[in-house]
Amino acid sequence: MTFKAPDSLSEQIAHYLAERIIRGELKPAERIQELKVTQALNVSRGSVREALLILERRHLVTIPPRRGAHVSELNEHHVRSLCTLMGEMYILLGNGVATGWKTQADLAPFVQIQQRLQESFARQDIKTFVEDSFNVMRAAYPFADNPYLQETVENLQPAMSRNYYLALDQRKAEMSEYLALFDQLLEAVIARDQPRIRVILSAYVQRSCDLVLAALAVR
């Protein structure tokens, strides 16, 4: 049995601020004032500073010298750069599952996520749909067995969530397309077809990038 320690206070503060950034309540380039956060949450200034450093590692905040923390910018260059990097990491995870699964029980988590995605699509529940899209990669971590890859993906996940949240309305029209793509991906993983996995995931990342850029253009 393994035990997971509860999130530290700084992690909880970072999560609170991250959600506000992802939802667009804190705007790009907006300053995050430590004192205001300290007073609003009734926490220590040291905990807030540590939370901001966590958010800097997760690419939601920038902390220039002597200027304080600001919400990171969101532009075409950042979106394309993030999508390119995440695409390669998705492929590493997909290949890890393809080469590592041994029994049908190993594939069960992905089949369960597939079912939840179908249920979210039926309800037009975009938020849950996107959350389960990220759960696919978390289910793949044990197969890739690469702690550096896992840490990097987890640190970039909030930035990806921010991008997806920006395009949520547009993603409604793409849910059925993604479901079909996930079906193809699962078939490729079962067949251990790594070239096909690359083609499918590259197409998914490019389509996601296009949606985010379209939303950014009309923001």
PyRosetta script that sets phi, psi and omega in degrees:
from pyrosetta import init, pose_from_sequence

init()
pose = pose_from_sequence("MTFKAPDSLSEQIAHYLAERIIRGELKPAERIQELKVTQALNVSRGSVREALLILERRHLVTIPPRRGAHVSELNEHHVRSLCTLMGEMYILLGNGVATGWKTQADLAPFVQIQQRLQESFARQDIKTFVEDSFNVMRAAYPFADNPYLQETVENLQPAMSRNYYLALDQRKAEMSEYLALFDQLLEAVIARDQPRIRVILSAYVQRSCDLVLAALAVR")
pose.set_psi(1, 140.6)
pose.set_omega(1, 176.8)
pose.set_phi(2, -116.0)
pose.set_psi(2, 149.2)
pose.set_omega(2, 179.8)
pose.set_phi(3, -118.6)
pose.set_psi(3, 137.2)
pose.set_omega(3, 177.8)
pose.set_phi(4, -110.4)
pose.set_psi(4, 120.2)
pose.set_omega(4, 179.9)
pose.set_phi(5, -64.7)
pose.set_psi(5, 145.7)
pose.set_omega(5, 177.3)
pose.set_phi(6, -62.9)
pose.set_psi(6, 154.2)
pose.set_omega(6, 179.9)
pose.set_phi(7, -58.7)
pose.set_psi(7, 142.3)
pose.set_omega(7, 175.7)
pose.set_phi(8, -67.6)
pose.set_psi(8, 165.6)
pose.set_omega(8, 177.9)
pose.set_phi(9, -59.3)
pose.set_psi(9, -41.6)
pose.set_omega(9, 179.7)
pose.set_phi(10, -62.2)
pose.set_psi(10, -39.9)
pose.set_omega(10, 177.7)
pose.set_phi(11, -64.1)
pose.set_psi(11, -39.6)
pose.set_omega(11, 179.2)
pose.set_phi(12, -65.2)
pose.set_psi(12, -41.1)
pose.set_omega(12, 177.3)
pose.set_phi(13, -64.8)
pose.set_psi(13, -42.7)
pose.set_omega(13, 178.9)
pose.set_phi(14, -60.6)
pose.set_psi(14, -41.0)
pose.set_omega(14, 179.4)
pose.set_phi(15, -64.2)
pose.set_psi(15, -42.2)
pose.set_omega(15, 179.4)
pose.set_phi(16, -60.7)
pose.set_psi(16, -47.8)
pose.set_omega(16, -179.3)
pose.set_phi(17, -68.5)
pose.set_psi(17, -37.8)
pose.set_omega(17, 179.4)
pose.set_phi(18, -60.6)
pose.set_psi(18, -43.5)
pose.set_omega(18, 179.6)
pose.set_phi(19, -61.2)
pose.set_psi(19, -38.8)
pose.set_omega(19, 179.3)
pose.set_phi(20, -68.2)
pose.set_psi(20, -36.1)
pose.set_omega(20, 177.8)
pose.set_phi(21, -70.1)
pose.set_psi(21, -45.1)
pose.set_omega(21, -178.4)
pose.set_phi(22, -61.0)
pose.set_psi(22, -40.8)
pose.set_omega(22, -179.1)
pose.set_phi(23, -78.3)
pose.set_psi(23, -7.1)
pose.set_omega(23, 178.7)
pose.set_phi(24, 85.5)
pose.set_psi(24, 9.5)
pose.set_omega(24, 178.0)
pose.set_phi(25, -71.6)
pose.set_psi(25, -32.6)
pose.set_omega(25, 170.3)
pose.set_phi(26, -103.9)
pose.set_psi(26, 121.2)
pose.set_omega(26, -169.8)
pose.set_phi(27, -86.3)
pose.set_psi(27, 157.0)
pose.set_omega(27, 174.1)
pose.set_phi(28, -54.1)
pose.set_psi(28, 136.1)
pose.set_omega(28, 179.8)
pose.set_phi(29, 75.2)
pose.set_psi(29, -3.8)
pose.set_omega(29, 178.8)
pose.set_phi(30, -69.3)
pose.set_psi(30, 137.0)
pose.set_omega(30, 179.6)
pose.set_phi(31, -77.0)
pose.set_psi(31, 139.2)
pose.set_omega(31, 174.8)
pose.set_phi(32, -104.8)
pose.set_psi(32, 109.3)
pose.set_omega(32, -175.2)
pose.set_phi(33, -87.1)
pose.set_psi(33, 118.9)
pose.set_omega(33, -176.3)
pose.set_phi(34, -55.5)
pose.set_psi(34, -44.3)
pose.set_omega(34, -176.0)
pose.set_phi(35, -62.6)
pose.set_psi(35, -42.1)
pose.set_omega(35, -180.0)
pose.set_phi(36, -63.8)
pose.set_psi(36, -42.0)
pose.set_omega(36, 178.2)
pose.set_phi(37, -65.2)
pose.set_psi(37, -41.7)
pose.set_omega(37, 178.8)
pose.set_phi(38, -58.0)
pose.set_psi(38, -46.0)
pose.set_omega(38, -178.3)
pose.set_phi(39, -71.4)
pose.set_psi(39, -40.5)
pose.set_omega(39, -177.5)
pose.set_phi(40, -65.9)
pose.set_psi(40, -35.8)
pose.set_omega(40, -175.8)
pose.set_phi(41, -102.1)
pose.set_psi(41, -5.5)
pose.set_omega(41, -179.4)
pose.set_phi(42, 56.5)
pose.set_psi(42, 52.1)
pose.set_omega(42, -179.8)
pose.set_phi(43, -129.0)
pose.set_psi(43, 172.3)
pose.set_omega(43, -178.6)
pose.set_phi(44, -78.9)
pose.set_psi(44, 154.1)
pose.set_omega(44, 178.9)
pose.set_phi(45, -66.0)
pose.set_psi(45, -32.7)
pose.set_omega(45, 178.2)
pose.set_phi(46, -63.0)
pose.set_psi(46, -39.9)
pose.set_omega(46, 178.4)
pose.set_phi(47, -65.8)
pose.set_psi(47, -37.8)
pose.set_omega(47, 178.3)
pose.set_phi(48, -66.1)
pose.set_psi(48, -42.5)
pose.set_omega(48, 178.9)
pose.set_phi(49, -61.2)
pose.set_psi(49, -42.3)
pose.set_omega(49, 178.7)
pose.set_phi(50, -64.8)
pose.set_psi(50, -38.3)
pose.set_omega(50, 178.2)
pose.set_phi(51, -62.7)
pose.set_psi(51, -40.1)
pose.set_omega(51, -179.7)
pose.set_phi(52, -66.7)
pose.set_psi(52, -34.8)
pose.set_omega(52, 176.3)
pose.set_phi(53, -66.4)
pose.set_psi(53, -37.0)
pose.set_omega(53, 175.6)
pose.set_phi(54, -62.1)
pose.set_psi(54, -44.4)
pose.set_omega(54, -179.6)
pose.set_phi(55, -68.0)
pose.set_psi(55, -29.6)
pose.set_omega(55, 175.6)
pose.set_phi(56, -66.2)
pose.set_psi(56, -42.3)
pose.set_omega(56, 176.5)
pose.set_phi(57, -62.8)
pose.set_psi(57, -27.8)
pose.set_omega(57, -178.5)
pose.set_phi(58, -94.9)
pose.set_psi(58, 8.7)
pose.set_omega(58, 171.2)
pose.set_phi(59, 66.2)
pose.set_psi(59, 26.1)
pose.set_omega(59, 174.7)
pose.set_phi(60, -101.2)
pose.set_psi(60, -17.4)
pose.set_omega(60, -176.2)
pose.set_phi(61, -135.3)
pose.set_psi(61, 144.3)
pose.set_omega(61, 169.6)
pose.set_phi(62, -115.9)
pose.set_psi(62, 145.4)
pose.set_omega(62, -177.7)
pose.set_phi(63, -129.5)
pose.set_psi(63, 81.0)
pose.set_omega(63, 177.7)
pose.set_phi(64, -67.0)
pose.set_psi(64, 150.8)
pose.set_omega(64, 179.0)
pose.set_phi(65, -58.0)
pose.set_psi(65, 131.8)
pose.set_omega(65, 174.1)
pose.set_phi(66, 62.3)
pose.set_psi(66, 15.7)
pose.set_omega(66, 179.3)
pose.set_phi(67, -120.8)
pose.set_psi(67, -5.2)
pose.set_omega(67, -179.3)
pose.set_phi(68, 78.8)
pose.set_psi(68, 178.9)
pose.set_omega(68, -176.2)
pose.set_phi(69, -85.8)
pose.set_psi(69, 139.6)
pose.set_omega(69, 176.3)
pose.set_phi(70, -132.3)
pose.set_psi(70, 150.1)
pose.set_omega(70, 173.1)
pose.set_phi(71, -63.6)
pose.set_psi(71, 133.2)
pose.set_omega(71, -177.4)
pose.set_phi(72, -65.8)
pose.set_psi(72, 151.3)
pose.set_omega(72, 179.6)
pose.set_phi(73, -70.1)
pose.set_psi(73, 155.8)
pose.set_omega(73, 176.0)
pose.set_phi(74, -128.7)
pose.set_psi(74, 106.2)
pose.set_omega(74, -178.6)
pose.set_phi(75, -137.9)
pose.set_psi(75, 178.1)
pose.set_omega(75, -174.9)
pose.set_phi(76, -60.5)
pose.set_psi(76, -41.9)
pose.set_omega(76, -179.1)
pose.set_phi(77, -61.8)
pose.set_psi(77, -44.4)
pose.set_omega(77, 179.8)
pose.set_phi(78, -64.7)
pose.set_psi(78, -42.2)
pose.set_omega(78, -178.9)
pose.set_phi(79, -63.1)
pose.set_psi(79, -48.5)
pose.set_omega(79, -178.8)
pose.set_phi(80, -64.5)
pose.set_psi(80, -40.9)
pose.set_omega(80, -179.7)
pose.set_phi(81, -63.0)
pose.set_psi(81, -43.9)
pose.set_omega(81, -179.6)
pose.set_phi(82, -66.1)
pose.set_psi(82, -44.0)
pose.set_omega(82, -179.1)
pose.set_phi(83, -62.6)
pose.set_psi(83, -41.1)
pose.set_omega(83, 179.5)
pose.set_phi(84, -61.1)
pose.set_psi(84, -45.9)
pose.set_omega(84, -179.1)
pose.set_phi(85, -67.5)
pose.set_psi(85, -46.0)
pose.set_omega(85, -179.0)
pose.set_phi(86, -63.2)
pose.set_psi(86, -35.0)
pose.set_omega(86, 178.6)
pose.set_phi(87, -58.8)
pose.set_psi(87, -45.2)
pose.set_omega(87, 179.8)
pose.set_phi(88, -65.7)
pose.set_psi(88, -36.0)
pose.set_omega(88, 179.2)
pose.set_phi(89, -72.4)
pose.set_psi(89, -36.6)
pose.set_omega(89, 174.3)
pose.set_phi(90, -59.3)
pose.set_psi(90, -41.3)
pose.set_omega(90, -179.5)
pose.set_phi(91, -65.0)
pose.set_psi(91, -41.5)
pose.set_omega(91, 176.1)
pose.set_phi(92, -59.0)
pose.set_psi(92, -42.5)
pose.set_omega(92, 179.5)
pose.set_phi(93, -66.7)
pose.set_psi(93, -44.1)
pose.set_omega(93, 179.4)
pose.set_phi(94, -61.4)
pose.set_psi(94, -42.6)
pose.set_omega(94, 178.2)
pose.set_phi(95, -66.3)
pose.set_psi(95, -33.9)
pose.set_omega(95, 177.9)
pose.set_phi(96, -61.5)
pose.set_psi(96, -42.8)
pose.set_omega(96, 177.9)
pose.set_phi(97, -67.4)
pose.set_psi(97, -42.8)
pose.set_omega(97, -177.2)
pose.set_phi(98, -60.0)
pose.set_psi(98, -40.0)
pose.set_omega(98, -178.1)
pose.set_phi(99, -87.7)
pose.set_psi(99, -17.8)
pose.set_omega(99, -171.9)
pose.set_phi(100, -102.5)
pose.set_psi(100, -20.2)
pose.set_omega(100, -175.8)
pose.set_phi(101, -73.1)
pose.set_psi(101, 144.3)
pose.set_omega(101, -176.7)
pose.set_phi(102, -123.8)
pose.set_psi(102, -36.1)
pose.set_omega(102, -177.7)
pose.set_phi(103, -129.1)
pose.set_psi(103, 167.7)
pose.set_omega(103, 177.3)
pose.set_phi(104, -60.9)
pose.set_psi(104, -29.7)
pose.set_omega(104, 178.5)
pose.set_phi(105, -62.6)
pose.set_psi(105, -31.9)
pose.set_omega(105, 177.9)
pose.set_phi(106, -64.9)
pose.set_psi(106, -30.4)
pose.set_omega(106, -177.6)
pose.set_phi(107, -88.7)
pose.set_psi(107, -10.7)
pose.set_omega(107, -175.0)
pose.set_phi(108, -55.8)
pose.set_psi(108, -42.7)
pose.set_omega(108, 179.8)
pose.set_phi(109, -59.0)
pose.set_psi(109, -35.4)
pose.set_omega(109, -178.9)
pose.set_phi(110, -73.8)
pose.set_psi(110, -35.6)
pose.set_omega(110, 176.3)
pose.set_phi(111, -66.2)
pose.set_psi(111, -38.9)
pose.set_omega(111, 178.4)
pose.set_phi(112, -65.4)
pose.set_psi(112, -41.4)
pose.set_omega(112, 177.6)
pose.set_phi(113, -64.8)
pose.set_psi(113, -40.0)
pose.set_omega(113, 176.8)
pose.set_phi(114, -56.6)
pose.set_psi(114, -42.6)
pose.set_omega(114, 179.0)
pose.set_phi(115, -66.2)
pose.set_psi(115, -41.9)
pose.set_omega(115, 179.0)
pose.set_phi(116, -64.9)
pose.set_psi(116, -37.3)
pose.set_omega(116, 177.2)
pose.set_phi(117, -62.3)
pose.set_psi(117, -40.8)
pose.set_omega(117, 178.4)
pose.set_phi(118, -63.8)
pose.set_psi(118, -39.5)
pose.set_omega(118, 179.3)
pose.set_phi(119, -67.9)
pose.set_psi(119, -40.3)
pose.set_omega(119, 177.8)
pose.set_phi(120, -64.2)
pose.set_psi(120, -38.8)
pose.set_omega(120, 177.4)
pose.set_phi(121, -63.0)
pose.set_psi(121, -42.3)
pose.set_omega(121, -180.0)
pose.set_phi(122, -62.2)
pose.set_psi(122, -34.3)
pose.set_omega(122, 179.5)
pose.set_phi(123, -88.0)
pose.set_psi(123, -7.6)
pose.set_omega(123, -172.8)
pose.set_phi(124, 57.4)
pose.set_psi(124, 39.6)
pose.set_omega(124, -179.1)
pose.set_phi(125, -93.0)
pose.set_psi(125, 88.8)
pose.set_omega(125, -173.0)
pose.set_phi(126, -67.7)
pose.set_psi(126, -42.2)
pose.set_omega(126, -175.9)
pose.set_phi(127, -59.9)
pose.set_psi(127, -48.1)
pose.set_omega(127, 178.7)
pose.set_phi(128, -65.6)
pose.set_psi(128, -36.2)
pose.set_omega(128, 178.6)
pose.set_phi(129, -59.6)
pose.set_psi(129, -46.1)
pose.set_omega(129, 179.7)
pose.set_phi(130, -67.6)
pose.set_psi(130, -40.4)
pose.set_omega(130, 178.4)
pose.set_phi(131, -58.8)
pose.set_psi(131, -43.0)
pose.set_omega(131, 179.5)
pose.set_phi(132, -71.6)
pose.set_psi(132, -25.5)
pose.set_omega(132, 173.7)
pose.set_phi(133, -61.1)
pose.set_psi(133, -39.0)
pose.set_omega(133, 176.5)
pose.set_phi(134, -73.8)
pose.set_psi(134, -29.5)
pose.set_omega(134, 178.5)
pose.set_phi(135, -65.7)
pose.set_psi(135, -23.0)
pose.set_omega(135, 176.0)
pose.set_phi(136, -59.0)
pose.set_psi(136, -46.8)
pose.set_omega(136, -177.1)
pose.set_phi(137, -70.2)
pose.set_psi(137, -32.8)
pose.set_omega(137, 178.6)
pose.set_phi(138, -66.9)
pose.set_psi(138, -34.6)
pose.set_omega(138, 176.4)
pose.set_phi(139, -67.3)
pose.set_psi(139, -21.8)
pose.set_omega(139, -178.1)
pose.set_phi(140, -86.1)
pose.set_psi(140, -16.1)
pose.set_omega(140, -175.9)
pose.set_phi(141, -52.4)
pose.set_psi(141, -47.7)
pose.set_omega(141, -176.7)
pose.set_phi(142, -61.4)
pose.set_psi(142, -28.6)
pose.set_omega(142, -178.5)
pose.set_phi(143, -77.5)
pose.set_psi(143, -39.2)
pose.set_omega(143, 178.1)
pose.set_phi(144, -69.2)
pose.set_psi(144, -33.1)
pose.set_omega(144, 176.2)
pose.set_phi(145, 50.0)
pose.set_psi(145, 50.0)
pose.set_omega(145, -178.2)
pose.set_phi(146, -134.5)
pose.set_psi(146, 98.4)
pose.set_omega(146, -175.2)
pose.set_phi(147, -62.7)
pose.set_psi(147, -29.2)
pose.set_omega(147, 179.3)
pose.set_phi(148, -70.7)
pose.set_psi(148, -40.6)
pose.set_omega(148, 176.4)
pose.set_phi(149, -62.8)
pose.set_psi(149, -45.4)
pose.set_omega(149, -179.3)
pose.set_phi(150, -61.7)
pose.set_psi(150, -45.1)
pose.set_omega(150, -179.3)
pose.set_phi(151, -63.3)
pose.set_psi(151, -41.2)
pose.set_omega(151, -179.1)
pose.set_phi(152, -65.7)
pose.set_psi(152, -44.7)
pose.set_omega(152, 179.5)
pose.set_phi(153, -62.5)
pose.set_psi(153, -42.9)
pose.set_omega(153, -179.3)
pose.set_phi(154, -64.6)
pose.set_psi(154, -38.2)
pose.set_omega(154, 178.9)
pose.set_phi(155, -68.9)
pose.set_psi(155, -29.3)
pose.set_omega(155, -179.5)
pose.set_phi(156, -89.3)
pose.set_psi(156, -15.1)
pose.set_omega(156, -176.2)
pose.set_phi(157, -57.9)
pose.set_psi(157, -42.0)
pose.set_omega(157, 177.6)
pose.set_phi(158, -60.8)
pose.set_psi(158, -38.2)
pose.set_omega(158, 178.2)
pose.set_phi(159, -65.9)
pose.set_psi(159, -38.9)
pose.set_omega(159, 176.0)
pose.set_phi(160, -65.9)
pose.set_psi(160, -40.4)
pose.set_omega(160, 178.0)
pose.set_phi(161, -60.4)
pose.set_psi(161, -39.9)
pose.set_omega(161, 178.1)
pose.set_phi(162, -60.2)
pose.set_psi(162, -43.8)
pose.set_omega(162, 177.8)
pose.set_phi(163, -61.9)
pose.set_psi(163, -46.2)
pose.set_omega(163, -177.6)
pose.set_phi(164, -65.4)
pose.set_psi(164, -39.4)
pose.set_omega(164, -179.1)
pose.set_phi(165, -61.3)
pose.set_psi(165, -37.4)
pose.set_omega(165, 178.7)
pose.set_phi(166, -60.1)
pose.set_psi(166, -33.1)
pose.set_omega(166, -175.7)
pose.set_phi(167, -105.8)
pose.set_psi(167, 19.0)
pose.set_omega(167, -173.7)
pose.set_phi(168, -56.4)
pose.set_psi(168, -47.3)
pose.set_omega(168, -178.3)
pose.set_phi(169, -60.6)
pose.set_psi(169, -41.3)
pose.set_omega(169, -179.9)
pose.set_phi(170, -69.8)
pose.set_psi(170, -27.8)
pose.set_omega(170, -178.1)
pose.set_phi(171, -70.7)
pose.set_psi(171, -17.0)
pose.set_omega(171, 176.7)
pose.set_phi(172, -55.5)
pose.set_psi(172, -43.0)
pose.set_omega(172, -178.1)
pose.set_phi(173, -71.9)
pose.set_psi(173, -15.2)
pose.set_omega(173, -174.8)
pose.set_phi(174, -103.0)
pose.set_psi(174, -1.5)
pose.set_omega(174, -175.7)
pose.set_phi(175, -61.9)
pose.set_psi(175, -43.1)
pose.set_omega(175, -179.9)
pose.set_phi(176, -65.8)
pose.set_psi(176, -36.4)
pose.set_omega(176, 177.9)
pose.set_phi(177, -63.6)
pose.set_psi(177, -42.7)
pose.set_omega(177, 179.8)
pose.set_phi(178, -67.0)
pose.set_psi(178, -38.4)
pose.set_omega(178, 177.9)
pose.set_phi(179, -59.4)
pose.set_psi(179, -44.1)
pose.set_omega(179, 178.4)
pose.set_phi(180, -63.0)
pose.set_psi(180, -40.2)
pose.set_omega(180, 179.3)
pose.set_phi(181, -64.8)
pose.set_psi(181, -41.3)
pose.set_omega(181, -179.7)
pose.set_phi(182, -65.9)
pose.set_psi(182, -36.8)
pose.set_omega(182, 175.3)
pose.set_phi(183, -59.6)
pose.set_psi(183, -44.6)
pose.set_omega(183, 178.9)
pose.set_phi(184, -63.8)
pose.set_psi(184, -39.8)
pose.set_omega(184, -179.8)
pose.set_phi(185, -63.5)
pose.set_psi(185, -44.2)
pose.set_omega(185, -179.7)
pose.set_phi(186, -63.1)
pose.set_psi(186, -39.9)
pose.set_omega(186, 177.1)
pose.set_phi(187, -62.7)
pose.set_psi(187, -41.3)
pose.set_omega(187, 179.6)
pose.set_phi(188, -66.7)
pose.set_psi(188, -38.3)
pose.set_omega(188, 177.9)
pose.set_phi(189, -64.6)
pose.set_psi(189, -45.3)
pose.set_omega(189, 179.4)
pose.set_phi(190, -61.4)
pose.set_psi(190, -37.5)
pose.set_omega(190, 180.0)
pose.set_phi(191, -80.7)
pose.set_psi(191, -5.4)
pose.set_omega(191, -176.9)
pose.set_phi(192, 57.5)
pose.set_psi(192, 37.8)
pose.set_omega(192, -176.5)
pose.set_phi(193, -94.5)
pose.set_psi(193, 87.2)
pose.set_omega(193, -175.0)
pose.set_phi(194, -66.5)
pose.set_psi(194, -39.6)
pose.set_omega(194, 175.7)
pose.set_phi(195, -59.4)
pose.set_psi(195, -38.8)
pose.set_omega(195, 178.7)
pose.set_phi(196, -67.6)
pose.set_psi(196, -37.6)
pose.set_omega(196, 177.0)
pose.set_phi(197, -59.1)
pose.set_psi(197, -43.7)
pose.set_omega(197, 179.3)
pose.set_phi(198, -62.2)
pose.set_psi(198, -44.4)
pose.set_omega(198, -178.9)
pose.set_phi(199, -61.2)
pose.set_psi(199, -47.0)
pose.set_omega(199, -176.5)
pose.set_phi(200, -65.1)
pose.set_psi(200, -47.5)
pose.set_omega(200, -176.9)
pose.set_phi(201, -71.1)
pose.set_psi(201, -33.7)
pose.set_omega(201, 176.4)
pose.set_phi(202, -63.8)
pose.set_psi(202, -41.1)
pose.set_omega(202, 178.2)
pose.set_phi(203, -65.1)
pose.set_psi(203, -40.2)
pose.set_omega(203, 179.6)
pose.set_phi(204, -63.2)
pose.set_psi(204, -46.6)
pose.set_omega(204, -177.7)
pose.set_phi(205, -65.5)
pose.set_psi(205, -40.4)
pose.set_omega(205, 179.4)
pose.set_phi(206, -64.2)
pose.set_psi(206, -41.8)
pose.set_omega(206, 179.6)
pose.set_phi(207, -65.1)
pose.set_psi(207, -42.8)
pose.set_omega(207, 178.4)
pose.set_phi(208, -62.1)
pose.set_psi(208, -42.5)
pose.set_omega(208, 179.0)
pose.set_phi(209, -61.0)
pose.set_psi(209, -43.4)
pose.set_omega(209, 179.6)
pose.set_phi(210, -61.3)
pose.set_psi(210, -40.2)
pose.set_omega(210, 179.7)
pose.set_phi(211, -64.0)
pose.set_psi(211, -43.8)
pose.set_omega(211, -179.2)
pose.set_phi(212, -65.0)
pose.set_psi(212, -43.3)
pose.set_omega(212, -179.5)
pose.set_phi(213, -64.9)
pose.set_psi(213, -36.2)
pose.set_omega(213, 177.5)
pose.set_phi(214, -64.2)
pose.set_psi(214, -42.3)
pose.set_omega(214, 178.4)
pose.set_phi(215, -66.8)
pose.set_psi(215, -38.1)
pose.set_omega(215, -180.0)
pose.set_phi(216, -65.2)
pose.set_psi(216, -34.4)
pose.set_omega(216, -176.6)
pose.set_phi(217, -68.7)
pose.set_psi(217, -27.7)
pose.set_omega(217, -177.8)
pose.set_phi(218, -104.8)
pose.set_psi(218, 5.0)
pose.set_omega(218, -176.1)
pose.set_phi(219, -67.0)
pose.dump_pdb("model.pdb")
